[in-house]
Amino acid sequence: MNRRTLRSVALDKVRIDDAFWNKYINLVEDVILPFQWELINDRVEGAEKSYCIRNFRIAGGSQEGGHKGMVFQDTDVAKWLEAVAYSLAKKPNEQLEKIADEAIDLIADAQCEDGYLNTYYTITGGRRWSDLFEGHELYTAGHMMEAAVAYYEATGKEKFLDVVSRFADYMCEVFGAEEGKNHGYPGHPEVELALVKLYRVTGRKRYLELADYFVRNRGSRPCYFESEECIREGKYIFPEFADFGLDYAQAHIPLKEQRTAEGHAVRAVYLYSAMADLADEYQDEELLKQCEALWEDITQKKMYITGSIGSAADGERFTCSYDLPNNTNYSESCATIGLAMFSNRMFRATRNGKYMDTVEQALYNTLLAGIAMDGKHFFYVNPLEVIPQVAENNPTMEHVKTMRQKWFGVACCPPNISRTLASISNYMYAMEGNTLYSNLFISSEIHGELEAGEIALRITADYPRDGKVQYEILGETAGKFVLAIRKPGYCSSYRMRINGEDCSPVCENGYLYLDREWQPGDKVEMILDVPFRFVRCNPRVNENIGKIALVKGPWVYCLEEADNGNYLKSIVVSSDTEIKEDFKEDTLGGILCAVFKGKRIDYSAISDELYTGEKPMYMEDEFTAVPYGVWNNRGKGEMIVWMREA
């Protein structure tokens, strides 16, 4: 590989000023973080209780009681703190920082003398590390580490970092290949990628080595999980785990033999993210090739058009290639975020734009669908087709909610969405040597340092509503450096100008490379072809044979009952139909709708007979489609992504 490691641009060096994304980013500080703080303190009426802060008070000795909630309930505050850190990095907020510091004090008080930190096992007195398959100790530790690294980088305060470093040091004493150590690994991957982050900020190589051990030991034979009491004697924390095979936890075969994505979707992509990190850190070409094979298996055979993954509710898991049902799928919000994390790491390891295409697909669709535009309601599951009366009355679809929820007993998704929105600039840019990579077309201003010195530039865009993206070199001096701009894979044609003159940059692996001596005031204009277009699915996906979906750039569109009435599945559309743009400024904060004509069954002419030999009559109609990411913000109703093709 022999590549330099790509660096992120610090959050405080990127200022986002984008009409589309600011709606969501501003929600994080103004609404989501205060609201979620109330939620994890159990102060929101009508929402499922978290018990998270309560558990920390009990574990720390300031309150009495037993543990409540899930074994991984500690992660509610960890992910909240991580989102707070990203918010503080961009914009100081004394009150928010004060609350975060108080939460960190509670966490520190709950830490045991030897460094161990977990409220469930501390309060219940359960035997540590006795149930790695389902106990989530290492998963919870990972989220604490991620939060602590983010908080240290945002504020410079070391208390939280010291807490998780003590925990990591303790884990290094417990786990490893050496005789006398625990030879297990996490049932739910997460700590592996977190240990890499902790290594990068502390420089302590033992953390990287432990991450490497956890990853490479997974699935080795005899399988460690089969020696644990939960599997050996059937004593499960979660009874449903008795029905899950070892593939659920990616432990069905040794890791080095795994070439297809199997099992629980979130666990899988968190594991693959750590593998990509390790491939980059160790310059391991074989491990990188394995990551590429896993990524290809997901994106070419198991990913929805909205960038979501995990087609089965039972086990929240991958099933088999091309099994992509639209109305019973799981498509967990966390899994989509995990896929974006994995894809971003693959871009950093390869500099290939196809990975950022998938990041973009996930962020613009399922990530945004996971949160209501009021910032207070969330989807855990993200189907591509909903008929409320069916979803609410069919017990096999119990997981499909017809309206977003305030909170969940298993509340991994809401804080995961908020930490992703708060840190979205981590996906926007990357730097190495004398090259700045521009990955997402979000209006912003960036200040960074390359080998040539300090650089500053501004991106102005109204993407993907419009394909015009402008870069302007700022500052009093500039210098020679390379500006690498992603050319989206969907884009069949584009134009590029520098200071008004056409240019033909080198295009390699989906990036347009502009290598020149830049002057302050230089402007690069890229005009992408971003039309509305209908796409078809591989016919191996039985669900979508004879159907089309409408897209515009990364946006996937859907039909909602709010605009089109019910019985949406009866609609038939020609791929040749004319599509008109309709920007509705007063709807959902301003959305670009697509208006087109087609046909639908005339239900006024349908009899009450359940079976008949008569063909239904169709009538002409006009339909309005909205971006999938904003669906369900106007009340309960039907929704479909895939439409029947005429």
C-alpha positions as CSV (number, residue, x, y, z in Angstrom):
1,M,0.0,0.0,0.0
2,N,2.7,2.5,1.1
3,R,0.3,5.4,1.3
4,R,0.2,8.2,3.7
5,T,-2.7,8.2,6.1
6,L,-5.4,10.6,5.1
7,R,-6.2,13.2,7.8
8,S,-9.6,14.6,8.7
9,V,-10.0,18.3,8.8
10,A,-10.7,19.4,12.4
11,L,-14.3,20.2,13.0
12,D,-13.5,23.7,14.1
13,K,-11.8,24.3,10.8
14,V,-15.0,23.7,8.7
15,R,-17.9,26.1,8.9
16,I,-21.0,24.8,7.2
17,D,-23.4,27.3,5.6
18,D,-25.7,25.2,3.5
19,A,-29.4,25.8,3.0
20,F,-30.2,22.1,3.0
21,W,-27.9,20.7,5.7
22,N,-28.1,23.6,8.1
23,K,-31.7,22.6,8.8
24,Y,-30.5,19.4,10.3
25,I,-27.2,20.5,11.8
26,N,-28.8,23.4,13.7
27,L,-31.3,20.9,15.1
28,V,-28.5,19.1,16.9
29,E,-27.5,22.0,19.2
30,D,-30.9,23.8,19.4
31,V,-33.2,20.8,19.9
32,I,-31.7,17.3,19.7
33,L,-29.0,17.5,22.4
34,P,-31.2,19.3,25.0
35,F,-34.1,16.9,24.2
36,Q,-32.0,13.8,24.4
37,W,-30.4,15.0,27.7
38,E,-34.0,15.1,29.1
39,L,-34.7,11.7,27.7
40,I,-31.7,10.0,29.2
41,N,-32.7,11.6,32.5
42,D,-36.2,10.1,32.1
43,R,-37.9,13.5,32.1
44,V,-39.9,13.3,28.9
45,E,-43.5,12.3,29.3
46,G,-44.7,9.6,27.0
47,A,-41.2,8.4,26.0
48,E,-39.7,5.0,27.0
49,K,-37.4,5.5,29.9
50,S,-33.6,5.3,29.4
51,Y,-32.5,4.9,33.1
52,C,-29.0,5.7,31.9
53,I,-28.1,8.6,34.2
54,R,-29.9,6.9,37.0
55,N,-27.8,3.8,36.6
56,F,-24.6,5.9,36.7
57,R,-25.7,7.6,40.0
58,I,-26.4,4.2,41.5
59,A,-23.1,2.7,40.3
60,G,-21.2,5.8,41.6
61,G,-22.9,5.6,45.0
62,S,-24.9,8.8,45.0
63,Q,-28.2,7.0,44.7
64,E,-29.6,3.6,45.7
65,G,-31.4,1.1,43.6
66,G,-31.0,-1.7,41.1
67,H,-30.0,-1.6,37.5
68,K,-32.7,-0.8,35.0
69,G,-32.8,-0.9,31.3
70,M,-30.6,-2.9,28.9
71,V,-27.1,-4.2,29.5
72,F,-25.8,-1.6,27.1
73,Q,-27.8,1.3,28.5
74,D,-24.6,3.2,29.3
75,T,-24.1,4.0,25.6
76,D,-27.1,6.4,25.7
77,V,-24.9,9.0,27.5
78,A,-21.7,8.0,25.7
79,K,-23.2,8.8,22.2
80,W,-24.9,11.9,23.6
81,L,-21.5,13.1,24.9
82,E,-19.9,12.4,21.6
83,A,-22.5,14.5,19.8
84,V,-22.0,17.2,22.4
85,A,-18.2,17.1,21.7
86,Y,-18.7,17.6,18.0
87,S,-21.1,20.4,18.6
88,L,-18.7,22.2,21.0
89,A,-15.9,21.8,18.5
90,K,-17.8,23.9,16.0
91,K,-19.4,26.3,18.4
92,P,-18.7,26.9,22.1
93,N,-21.6,26.6,24.5
94,E,-20.8,27.1,28.1
95,Q,-24.1,25.7,29.4
96,L,-23.9,22.6,27.3
97,E,-20.3,22.0,28.2
98,K,-21.2,22.4,31.9
99,I,-23.8,19.7,31.6
100,A,-21.4,17.4,29.7
101,D,-18.8,17.9,32.4
102,E,-21.3,16.9,35.1
103,A,-22.2,13.8,33.1
104,I,-18.5,12.9,32.8
105,D,-18.2,13.4,36.6
106,L,-20.9,10.8,37.0
107,I,-19.1,8.4,34.7
108,A,-15.8,8.9,36.6
109,D,-17.6,8.2,39.9
110,A,-18.9,4.9,38.5
111,Q,-15.5,3.7,37.5
112,C,-14.0,0.9,39.6
113,E,-10.5,1.2,41.2
114,D,-9.0,-1.2,38.7
115,G,-10.4,0.8,35.8
116,Y,-13.4,-1.3,34.9
117,L,-16.5,0.7,33.9
118,N,-19.9,-0.7,33.3
119,T,-23.0,0.1,35.4
120,Y,-24.8,-3.2,34.6
121,Y,-22.1,-5.5,35.9
122,T,-21.1,-3.1,38.7
123,I,-24.7,-2.8,40.1
124,T,-25.8,-6.4,39.6
125,G,-22.6,-7.9,40.7
126,G,-22.4,-10.1,37.6
127,R,-19.2,-11.8,36.7
128,R,-17.2,-9.5,34.4
129,W,-16.4,-10.8,30.8
130,S,-18.5,-13.9,31.4
131,D,-20.8,-13.3,28.5
132,L,-19.0,-11.6,25.7
133,F,-21.4,-13.0,23.2
134,E,-24.4,-10.9,24.4
135,G,-23.2,-8.9,27.5
136,H,-22.1,-5.9,25.5
137,E,-19.3,-4.9,27.9
138,L,-16.8,-4.3,25.2
139,Y,-19.4,-2.6,22.9
140,T,-20.3,-0.2,25.7
141,A,-16.6,0.4,26.4
142,G,-16.1,1.3,22.8
143,H,-18.7,4.0,22.8
144,M,-17.2,5.5,25.9
145,M,-13.8,5.6,24.2
146,E,-15.2,7.3,21.1
147,A,-17.0,9.9,23.2
148,A,-13.9,10.6,25.3
149,V,-11.6,11.0,22.3
150,A,-14.1,13.4,20.7
151,Y,-14.5,15.4,24.0
152,Y,-10.8,15.7,24.4
153,E,-10.3,16.9,20.9
154,A,-13.1,19.4,21.2
155,T,-12.3,20.8,24.6
156,G,-8.8,19.8,25.5
157,K,-10.1,18.4,28.8
158,E,-8.4,15.2,29.8
159,K,-10.7,13.8,32.6
160,F,-12.9,11.7,30.3
161,L,-9.9,10.6,28.3
162,D,-8.1,9.5,31.4
163,V,-11.2,7.5,32.5
164,V,-11.3,5.5,29.3
165,S,-7.5,5.1,29.1
166,R,-7.6,3.5,32.5
167,F,-10.3,1.2,31.3
168,A,-8.3,0.4,28.1
169,D,-5.2,-0.3,30.2
170,Y,-7.2,-2.7,32.3
171,M,-8.6,-4.4,29.2
172,C,-5.0,-4.8,27.9
173,E,-4.2,-6.7,31.1
174,V,-7.3,-9.0,30.7
175,F,-7.4,-9.8,27.0
176,G,-4.8,-11.1,24.6
177,A,-3.1,-14.2,23.2
178,E,-0.8,-14.7,26.2
179,E,-1.3,-17.7,28.5
180,G,-3.6,-16.8,31.4
181,K,-5.4,-14.0,29.6
182,N,-8.9,-14.0,28.3
183,H,-8.9,-15.2,24.6
184,G,-12.3,-13.8,23.8
185,Y,-13.4,-10.9,21.6
186,P,-16.5,-8.7,21.5
187,G,-19.9,-10.2,20.6
188,H,-20.9,-6.8,19.3
189,P,-17.9,-5.2,17.5
190,E,-17.3,-1.5,18.4
191,V,-14.5,-1.4,20.8
192,E,-12.0,-2.3,18.0
193,L,-12.5,0.9,16.0
194,A,-12.7,2.8,19.3
195,L,-9.3,1.5,20.4
196,V,-7.8,2.6,17.1
197,K,-9.2,6.1,17.8
198,L,-7.7,6.0,21.3
199,Y,-4.4,4.9,20.0
200,R,-4.3,7.7,17.4
201,V,-4.9,10.4,20.1
202,T,-2.7,8.9,22.8
203,G,0.1,7.2,20.8
204,R,-0.2,4.1,23.0
205,K,0.4,1.2,20.7
206,R,-1.0,-1.4,23.1
207,Y,-4.5,-0.1,22.2
208,L,-3.9,-0.6,18.5
209,E,-2.5,-4.1,19.3
210,L,-5.5,-5.0,21.3
211,A,-7.8,-3.9,18.5
212,D,-5.9,-6.0,16.1
213,Y,-6.1,-9.0,18.5
214,F,-9.9,-8.7,18.8
215,V,-10.4,-8.4,15.1
216,R,-8.0,-11.2,13.9
217,N,-9.1,-13.6,16.6
218,R,-12.7,-13.5,15.7
219,G,-14.2,-16.8,14.6
220,S,-11.0,-18.8,15.4
221,R,-11.6,-22.4,16.2
222,P,-12.6,-23.6,18.7
223,C,-15.0,-20.7,18.8
224,Y,-14.6,-18.8,22.1
225,F,-18.4,-18.0,22.3
226,E,-19.2,-21.8,22.5
227,S,-17.3,-22.0,25.7
228,E,-19.4,-19.4,27.4
229,E,-22.1,-20.3,29.8
230,C,-24.8,-18.5,27.8
231,I,-24.4,-20.8,24.8
232,R,-23.1,-23.9,26.6
233,E,-26.0,-24.0,29.1
234,G,-28.6,-21.8,27.4
235,K,-28.5,-19.1,30.0
236,Y,-29.1,-16.0,27.9
237,I,-29.6,-12.4,28.9
238,F,-31.7,-12.1,25.7
239,P,-33.7,-15.3,25.1
240,E,-33.9,-14.7,21.3
241,F,-30.1,-15.2,21.1
242,A,-30.7,-18.9,21.6
243,D,-32.0,-18.9,18.0
244,F,-29.1,-17.0,16.5
245,G,-26.1,-18.8,15.0
246,L,-22.5,-17.8,15.3
247,D,-22.8,-15.9,12.0
248,Y,-25.0,-13.4,13.9
249,A,-21.8,-12.2,15.5
250,Q,-19.5,-12.8,12.5
251,A,-17.9,-15.8,14.3
252,H,-19.1,-18.6,12.1
253,I,-15.7,-19.1,10.4
254,P,-12.3,-17.5,11.1
255,L,-12.3,-13.9,10.1
256,K,-9.6,-14.2,7.5
257,E,-11.9,-16.6,5.5
258,Q,-14.9,-14.2,5.6
259,R,-15.7,-12.7,2.2
260,T,-19.5,-12.1,2.5
261,A,-21.4,-9.9,4.9
262,E,-23.3,-12.1,7.3
263,G,-25.3,-11.7,10.5
264,H,-26.3,-8.7,12.5
265,A,-25.8,-5.7,10.1
266,V,-24.6,-3.2,12.7
267,R,-22.1,-5.6,14.2
268,A,-20.8,-6.4,10.7
269,V,-20.1,-2.9,9.5
270,Y,-18.6,-1.9,12.8
271,L,-16.3,-4.8,12.5
272,Y,-15.5,-4.0,8.9
273,S,-14.8,-0.4,9.9
274,A,-12.2,-1.6,12.3
275,M,-10.7,-3.9,9.7
276,A,-10.3,-1.0,7.3
277,D,-8.6,1.0,10.1
278,L,-6.2,-1.8,10.8
279,A,-5.5,-2.3,7.1
280,D,-4.5,1.3,6.9
281,E,-2.5,1.4,10.1
282,Y,-0.5,-1.8,9.3
283,Q,-0.5,-1.2,5.6
284,D,-2.0,-4.7,5.2
285,E,-2.8,-5.3,1.6
286,E,-4.5,-8.6,2.2
287,L,-6.8,-7.3,4.9
288,L,-7.7,-4.3,2.6
289,K,-8.6,-6.7,-0.2
290,Q,-10.8,-8.6,2.2
291,C,-12.5,-5.3,3.2
292,E,-13.0,-4.6,-0.5
293,A,-14.7,-8.0,-1.0
294,L,-17.0,-7.4,2.0
295,W,-17.9,-3.9,0.8
296,E,-18.7,-5.1,-2.7
297,D,-20.8,-7.9,-1.3
298,I,-22.9,-5.4,0.7
299,T,-23.3,-2.7,-1.9
300,Q,-23.8,-4.9,-5.0
301,K,-26.0,-7.6,-3.4
302,K,-27.4,-6.5,0.0
303,M,-27.9,-2.8,0.0
304,Y,-31.1,-0.9,-0.5
305,I,-31.2,2.0,-3.0
306,T,-31.6,4.3,0.1
307,G,-28.2,3.2,1.4
308,S,-29.7,1.1,4.2
309,I,-28.7,-2.5,5.0
310,G,-30.2,-5.4,7.0
311,S,-33.2,-7.0,5.2
312,A,-34.5,-9.1,8.1
313,A,-36.0,-8.1,11.4
314,D,-35.2,-11.4,13.0
315,G,-31.6,-10.9,14.0
316,E,-31.6,-7.4,12.5
317,R,-29.4,-9.0,9.9
318,F,-28.2,-9.7,6.4
319,T,-29.9,-12.7,4.8
320,C,-28.8,-13.8,1.3
321,S,-27.8,-12.0,-1.9
322,Y,-30.6,-10.0,-3.6
323,D,-33.1,-10.5,-0.7
324,L,-34.4,-7.0,-0.4
325,P,-38.0,-6.8,0.6
326,N,-39.4,-3.3,0.8
327,N,-42.1,-3.5,3.5
328,T,-40.6,-5.9,6.1
329,N,-37.0,-4.9,5.9
330,Y,-35.2,-3.7,9.0
331,S,-32.7,-1.2,7.6
332,E,-31.7,0.0,11.0
333,S,-30.5,3.6,11.2
334,C,-27.4,2.5,13.0
335,A,-26.6,0.1,10.3
336,T,-26.7,2.8,7.7
337,I,-24.4,5.0,9.8
338,G,-22.1,2.0,10.2
339,L,-22.0,1.5,6.4
340,A,-21.1,5.2,6.0
341,M,-18.3,4.8,8.6
342,F,-17.0,1.7,6.8
343,S,-17.2,3.4,3.4
344,N,-15.4,6.5,4.6
345,R,-12.6,4.4,5.9
346,M,-12.4,2.5,2.6
347,F,-12.1,5.8,0.8
348,R,-9.2,6.9,3.2
349,A,-7.4,3.6,2.5
350,T,-7.9,3.7,-1.3
351,R,-8.7,7.2,-2.4
352,N,-11.5,5.7,-4.5
353,G,-14.6,7.9,-5.0
354,K,-17.1,5.0,-5.2
355,Y,-16.9,4.7,-1.4
356,M,-17.9,8.3,-0.9
357,D,-20.8,7.7,-3.4
358,T,-22.2,5.2,-0.9
359,V,-21.5,7.6,2.0
360,E,-23.5,10.2,0.2
361,Q,-26.3,7.8,-0.6
362,A,-26.6,6.8,3.0
363,L,-26.5,10.3,4.4
364,Y,-29.0,11.9,2.1
365,N,-31.6,9.2,2.5
366,T,-31.8,6.8,5.4
367,L,-29.8,9.0,7.9
368,L,-32.2,11.9,7.4
369,A,-35.3,9.6,7.3
370,G,-34.3,8.4,10.8
371,I,-35.1,11.8,12.3
372,A,-38.2,14.0,12.2
373,M,-37.7,17.6,11.2
374,D,-38.8,18.6,14.7
375,G,-35.7,16.8,16.1
376,K,-37.7,14.9,18.7
377,H,-38.9,11.8,16.9
378,F,-37.0,9.0,15.4
379,F,-37.1,5.9,13.2
380,Y,-35.2,2.8,14.2
381,V,-36.4,0.8,11.2
382,N,-36.5,2.3,7.7
383,P,-38.8,0.5,5.2
384,L,-39.2,1.5,1.6
385,E,-42.9,0.8,1.6
386,V,-45.5,1.3,4.3
387,I,-49.2,0.7,4.4
388,P,-50.2,1.7,7.9
389,Q,-53.2,-0.5,8.4
390,V,-51.1,-3.6,7.4
391,A,-48.0,-2.7,9.4
392,E,-50.1,-2.0,12.5
393,N,-52.2,-5.2,12.3
394,N,-49.7,-7.8,11.0
395,P,-47.7,-9.1,13.9
396,T,-44.8,-10.1,11.6
397,M,-44.4,-6.4,10.9
398,E,-44.4,-5.3,14.5
399,H,-40.9,-3.7,14.0
400,V,-42.2,-1.3,11.3
401,K,-43.5,1.9,12.9
402,T,-45.9,4.0,11.0
403,M,-44.8,7.2,12.9
404,R,-41.5,8.1,14.4
405,Q,-41.1,7.5,18.1
406,K,-39.8,9.8,20.9
407,W,-37.4,7.2,22.2
408,F,-36.8,3.4,22.3
409,G,-36.0,0.9,25.1
410,V,-33.1,0.0,22.9
411,A,-32.2,3.6,22.0
412,C,-29.0,3.2,20.0
413,C,-30.3,5.0,16.9
414,P,-31.3,8.5,18.1
415,P,-28.0,9.4,19.6
416,N,-26.2,7.8,16.7
417,I,-28.0,10.0,14.3
418,S,-27.2,13.1,16.3
419,R,-23.5,12.3,16.6
420,T,-23.4,11.7,12.8
421,L,-25.2,15.0,12.0
422,A,-22.9,16.9,14.4
423,S,-19.8,15.5,12.8
424,I,-20.8,15.4,9.1
425,S,-17.8,17.6,8.2
426,N,-15.7,14.5,8.9
427,Y,-17.0,13.1,5.7
428,M,-16.7,16.3,3.7
429,Y,-12.9,16.7,3.4
430,A,-9.7,14.8,3.9
431,M,-6.0,15.8,3.5
432,E,-2.7,14.2,2.8
433,G,0.6,15.8,1.9
434,N,-0.3,18.5,-0.5
435,T,-3.7,17.3,-1.6
436,L,-7.1,18.4,-0.3
437,Y,-10.0,16.0,-1.1
438,S,-13.5,17.4,-1.5
439,N,-16.0,14.6,-1.0
440,L,-19.4,16.1,-0.4
441,F,-20.9,19.2,-2.1
442,I,-22.0,21.1,1.0
443,S,-21.7,24.9,1.1
444,S,-18.9,25.5,3.6
445,E,-15.7,27.3,4.3
446,I,-12.6,25.2,5.2
447,H,-9.2,26.2,6.7
448,G,-6.5,23.6,6.7
449,E,-2.7,23.0,6.5
450,L,-1.0,21.2,3.7
451,E,2.7,20.8,2.9
452,A,2.4,24.0,0.9
453,G,1.2,25.8,4.0
454,E,-2.2,27.1,5.2
455,I,-5.0,27.0,2.7
456,A,-8.6,28.3,2.8
457,L,-11.4,27.9,0.4
458,R,-15.1,28.3,0.2
459,I,-17.6,25.9,-1.5
460,T,-20.9,27.3,-2.7
461,A,-23.6,24.8,-3.8
462,D,-27.3,24.1,-3.8
463,Y,-26.7,20.4,-4.3
464,P,-28.3,18.1,-5.3
465,R,-31.1,20.5,-6.2
466,D,-28.6,22.0,-8.6
467,G,-25.4,20.6,-10.1
468,K,-23.4,23.8,-10.0
469,V,-20.6,23.7,-7.4
470,Q,-18.1,26.6,-7.0
471,Y,-14.8,26.6,-5.2
472,E,-13.1,29.9,-4.3
473,I,-9.6,30.2,-3.0
474,L,-9.5,32.5,0.1
475,G,-6.8,34.3,2.0
476,E,-4.0,36.6,1.2
477,T,-1.7,33.8,-0.1
478,A,-2.4,30.4,-1.6
479,G,0.4,28.4,-3.3
480,K,0.8,25.1,-5.1
481,F,-1.4,22.2,-4.0
482,V,-3.8,19.6,-5.5
483,L,-7.5,20.0,-5.2
484,A,-9.2,16.6,-5.7
485,I,-12.9,16.9,-6.3
486,R,-15.2,13.8,-6.3
487,K,-17.1,13.1,-9.5
488,P,-20.2,11.2,-8.4
489,G,-20.5,7.7,-10.0
490,Y,-24.1,8.5,-11.2
491,C,-22.8,11.6,-13.1
492,S,-22.5,10.8,-16.8
493,S,-21.3,14.3,-17.8
494,Y,-19.9,17.4,-16.3
495,R,-18.1,20.6,-17.1
496,M,-15.3,22.3,-15.2
497,R,-13.9,25.8,-15.4
498,I,-11.1,27.6,-13.7
499,N,-11.5,31.4,-13.6
500,G,-14.1,31.1,-16.4
501,E,-12.0,28.9,-18.7
502,D,-12.8,25.3,-19.5
503,C,-10.4,22.7,-18.3
504,S,-10.1,19.0,-18.5
505,P,-8.6,17.7,-15.2
506,V,-7.1,14.2,-14.7
507,C,-9.9,11.9,-13.5
508,E,-8.7,8.9,-11.4
509,N,-10.9,6.6,-9.4
510,G,-13.7,9.0,-9.3
511,Y,-11.7,12.1,-8.4
512,L,-10.9,15.1,-10.6
513,Y,-7.4,16.3,-9.7
514,L,-6.5,20.0,-10.2
515,D,-2.8,20.5,-9.6
516,R,-1.7,24.1,-10.0
517,E,-0.3,27.2,-8.4
518,W,-3.4,28.8,-6.8
519,Q,-3.9,32.5,-6.3
520,P,-6.3,34.2,-3.9
521,G,-9.6,34.7,-5.6
522,D,-9.2,31.8,-8.0
523,K,-12.5,30.1,-8.7
524,V,-13.3,26.6,-9.8
525,E,-16.7,25.9,-11.2
526,M,-18.0,22.3,-11.6
527,I,-21.3,21.8,-13.3
528,L,-22.6,18.2,-12.7
529,D,-25.4,16.7,-14.7
530,V,-28.0,16.0,-12.0
531,P,-31.3,15.3,-13.7
532,F,-34.3,13.5,-12.4
533,R,-34.0,9.9,-13.7
534,F,-35.7,6.6,-13.2
535,V,-33.6,3.6,-12.3
536,R,-34.2,-0.1,-12.3
537,C,-33.1,-2.8,-9.9
538,N,-31.1,-5.9,-10.7
539,P,-33.9,-8.4,-11.7
540,R,-32.4,-10.9,-9.3
541,V,-34.2,-8.8,-6.6
542,N,-37.6,-10.4,-7.0
543,E,-39.4,-7.7,-5.1
544,N,-38.5,-5.0,-7.7
545,I,-39.0,-6.8,-11.0
546,G,-41.0,-4.5,-13.3
547,K,-40.6,-1.5,-11.0
548,I,-38.7,1.8,-11.2
549,A,-37.5,4.3,-8.7
550,L,-37.0,8.0,-9.1
551,V,-33.7,9.6,-8.1
552,K,-31.9,12.9,-8.5
553,G,-28.2,12.7,-7.6
554,P,-28.0,11.0,-4.3
555,W,-31.7,11.8,-3.4
556,V,-34.1,8.8,-3.7
557,Y,-37.7,9.9,-4.1
558,C,-40.9,8.4,-2.8
559,L,-44.6,8.8,-3.1
560,E,-46.6,9.7,0.0
561,E,-50.3,9.5,0.7
562,A,-50.2,13.1,1.8
563,D,-49.7,14.1,-1.8
564,N,-51.2,11.2,-3.8
565,G,-53.9,9.5,-1.8
566,N,-53.9,5.9,-0.8
567,Y,-53.4,2.6,-2.8
568,L,-50.0,3.9,-4.0
569,K,-49.0,0.4,-5.1
570,S,-51.7,0.6,-7.9
571,I,-49.8,3.4,-9.5
572,V,-48.1,2.7,-12.9
573,V,-45.5,5.1,-14.4
574,S,-43.7,5.2,-17.7
575,S,-39.9,5.8,-17.5
576,D,-40.4,8.2,-20.4
577,T,-42.8,10.5,-18.6
578,E,-41.9,14.1,-18.3
579,I,-40.8,15.2,-14.8
580,K,-41.3,18.7,-13.6
581,E,-39.5,20.3,-10.7
582,D,-41.6,21.9,-8.0
583,F,-39.7,23.6,-5.2
584,K,-42.1,24.0,-2.3
585,E,-40.7,26.6,0.0
586,D,-43.4,26.4,2.5
587,T,-43.4,22.6,2.8
588,L,-41.0,20.9,5.3
589,G,-38.6,23.9,5.4
590,G,-38.4,23.9,1.6
591,I,-38.2,20.7,-0.5
592,L,-37.7,20.0,-4.2
593,C,-40.7,17.9,-5.4
594,A,-41.0,15.9,-8.6
595,V,-44.3,16.1,-10.5
596,F,-45.1,13.6,-13.2
597,K,-48.1,11.8,-14.8
598,G,-49.1,8.2,-14.8
599,K,-52.0,5.9,-14.2
600,R,-53.7,4.3,-11.2
601,I,-56.5,1.9,-10.6
602,D,-59.9,3.5,-10.4
603,Y,-61.1,2.1,-7.1
604,S,-64.5,3.7,-7.6
605,A,-65.1,1.1,-10.3
606,I,-63.9,-1.9,-8.1
607,S,-66.6,-4.3,-6.7
608,D,-66.4,-5.9,-3.3
609,E,-65.7,-9.3,-4.7
610,L,-62.4,-10.6,-3.4
611,Y,-61.7,-12.6,-6.6
612,T,-62.9,-11.8,-10.1
613,G,-62.0,-12.4,-13.7
614,E,-62.4,-8.7,-14.6
615,K,-59.4,-6.4,-15.2
616,P,-59.3,-3.3,-13.1
617,M,-59.8,0.0,-14.9
618,Y,-57.0,2.6,-14.8
619,M,-57.3,6.4,-14.9
620,E,-54.8,9.1,-15.7
621,D,-53.4,11.1,-12.8
622,E,-50.6,13.4,-11.7
623,F,-48.3,12.4,-8.9
624,T,-45.9,14.3,-6.6
625,A,-42.8,12.7,-5.2
626,V,-40.7,13.9,-2.3
627,P,-37.2,13.0,-1.1
628,Y,-37.3,9.8,1.0
629,G,-35.4,11.6,3.7
630,V,-38.3,13.8,4.6
631,W,-41.1,11.2,4.4
632,N,-43.5,10.9,7.4
633,N,-43.2,14.5,8.5
634,R,-46.8,15.3,7.6
635,G,-48.7,12.6,9.5
636,K,-49.3,8.9,9.1
637,G,-49.9,7.5,5.6
638,E,-48.8,5.2,2.9
639,M,-45.4,5.5,1.2
640,I,-43.6,3.7,-1.6
641,V,-40.2,4.1,-3.3
642,W,-40.5,1.5,-6.1
643,M,-43.3,2.1,-8.6
644,R,-44.7,-0.2,-11.2
645,E,-43.3,0.5,-14.6
646,A,-45.8,0.9,-17.5
